[in-house]
Amino acid sequence: LRNSLLGVSSVGVFLIQQTDCDDSTKKTNNDIVMTLSPKSSEFLKNHLSKLGMSNFEGKQVIIKKSATFDDVYLYEPMMGERVVFRLKGVIKSESGNTGFGRMSCLTGEINHEDFLTSLPLIDTTKQTTNHAQNLSILAHLPTRLMRAKLLPEKAHWKGRLSSYYLKEPTQETHPAIRCEYSVFPWKSQIVLEGNLCATQYIDKDGVCMFDRSVLSSEAETVAVESRKSDREASPAETESDTRVASSSEGGGGGETETDSETECPVCKYMKGGPCKEAFLSWDMCISNLSSKEDLKTCYQQTIEMMSCMRCHEYYDSFTALTD
């Protein structure tokens, strides 16, 4: 979450300074993950089958492996919220396969600065003597490729990765490993949905049981404001989306500051991306329908808008689980 979540860093720094005695920067047995919805699990299974990996399954997208107490604290305001993951490619290795890609929500991309989001894919036909270690090796593969300056720079690579040492909490060394990966063509990428959570809050059925009522109002406010600031600084938003119309632009016919403040969040988000014009065309059609007219009247505008949205990962939150 370099920008959107770690924008709460002012709170995190304060916490570290005030809590040296409680080991707040040490690793926990927690992972920060996205739990897949049942529909996403089925969608992923069908997709993997098409790729010749019918014996593989993925249960969680890992945002941060072995998170610190501060990581958990910073992510808590988002726990339980809907997030999406675009599967951009797969790494194949002798230890198993791992998906990699981009996680996001309506406030922007979600990532951790020292860990590349991963989707471990377990071969259900094989028995491993140390499942936890194997899962850790698979989860860290994208990060190892990133540190070797291979991901995301290269679309395809095949070779040998040198051994990899993890300091805490296990102080384990991942062995050198031969692997290869390919970035999928755009049309072969899929978008999955689920909920952000920490493994300590996930029940035996894979459901996030985090109780959002325990969050302090301060934590919620800081997180929301930081994500809001990040969205306002997003390059996807153009100056024309936020300007106040001057009298020379039609004498009040444009968008005013008050209009912008009261505009629905989804509308504002839609207009902040590359499909703004397609959305405005669809919105105008829908708005001008009489009570007796069928929504099918705007079918063409709907098709054009959705076609545009499927071409841009900015809109992944809306196009998840669609072919």
MONOR-V389141 format. One record per run of one state. SS is the DSSP state (a for helix, b for strand, c for the rest). FROM is the first residue (numbers start at 1). LEN is the number of residues. If there is no record, write none. Layout:
ss: [SS/SS]
from: [FROM/FROM]
len: [LEN/LEN]
//
This chain:
ss: [c/a/c/a/c/b/c/b/c/a/c/b/c/b/c/b/a/c/b/c/b/c/b/c/b/c/b/c/b/c/a/c/b/c/b/c/b/c/b/c/a/c/b/a/b/c/b/c/a/c/a/c/a/c/a/c/a/c/a/c/a/c/a/c/a/c]
from: [1/6/19/20/23/27/28/32/37/38/51/56/58/60/65/68/69/79/82/94/96/106/108/111/112/113/115/116/118/124/131/148/156/162/164/166/173/175/177/184/186/189/190/199/202/203/208/209/212/215/217/233/239/243/247/250/257/263/265/272/276/288/295/310/313/320]
len: [5/13/1/3/4/1/4/5/1/13/5/2/2/5/3/1/10/3/12/2/10/2/3/1/1/2/1/2/6/7/17/8/6/2/2/7/2/2/7/2/3/1/9/3/1/5/1/3/3/2/16/6/4/4/3/7/6/2/7/4/12/7/15/3/7/4]
//
